[in-house]
Amino acid sequence: MDRLMFAGRLARAGVNVSLFIRPIIPGITDRDAREILSTARELGIKSVVLGTLRVTASIYKRLRSIGIDLSDRLPSSRLSREQVPIRLGTSRIG
């Protein structure tokens, strides 16, 4: 919230401010997106960059070990040492 408030002060002072929401992890960080975007809008922030989570095979395994299953968003056959973006899906926010 402190970062958003500071970004809002910059925006009111005429500085072009972009909000980066990244990584978006389905079921985790996307839960707060509506509130974050609403607050950013109220503070005068007009630019937002959204970025999905990018995973390697080892990141994928660690996420699964703590109960985050992304198998429906990322075929495991594509996994390697290179980062691969997960599919976020589509939805509309307010």
N, C-alpha and C positions, 0 to 999 in steps of 0.2 A: 504494500500500500504506500509505503514511503516513496518508492520509485515512481509510482503513478502520480502521486501528489507533486513530486519534483518535476516530472515531465509536463504536468498541467501548468505549473508555473512558467516553465520554458515556453510552452505553447502560447500562453497569454502574453508573454514578452515578445512574441513574433518569431520565435525559433521554430523551424520545421522539425517536428518530433514524430518519429515512427515507433510504434509499440511492436516488439517482437514477442510472440507467444510461441515458444518452442522449447523442448519438443512437446507435441501434443500426444499424450498416451491415452488411447481409448479407455474410458471407464475411470480414469484418474484425473489428469489435468484438464480434460474437457468438461468436467463437472463444474469448474469455476469460470469457464469461458464467458458465459452470459453476463455474470457480474463484473468481470474484468472489462469486457468490452463496453458495457453500459457505463461504468465509472470513467473509462477512458474518454468516451463520447462526451460525458458531462464536463470533463476537465478540458475539453477542446482539442483532444488528440484526434487527428483526422486520418492518420495512416497506420495501418496494422499489417504486419507480416506474420502469417501463420506457417508453421513448419511441422510436418509430421515427424514422428520418431524414426530414426534410421538405425538399423540393427545389423550386427554381424552375427555369425553363428554362436559365438560365445555370449554375446549380450542376450540373444534370444533364449539360450539355455538358462542364464541367470534369472531372467524375468519369469520364466516358467517355474523355476525352483521356488519363487516366492508367491506363486499363484496367479501370475498374469499370463493368460493364454492368448497369444496373438495368432494362433494357427489358422483361423479363418480369414485373417487379414494379410497373411504372408506365407505362401507355400514354402515349406522347409527346403524344398529342392533348390530354391534360389539362394539359399544361405551359403556364405563362404566367409573369407576374411574381409571381403569388401563390404562396405555399408550399403544396405538396401532399404529404401523407404517402405514403411508399412502403408497399407491402404487405410485411409481415415474414414471414408464413407462421406455421405453428404447429409447436411442438415442446415436448417436456416436458424439464425440467431436474431431474434427480435426485430 
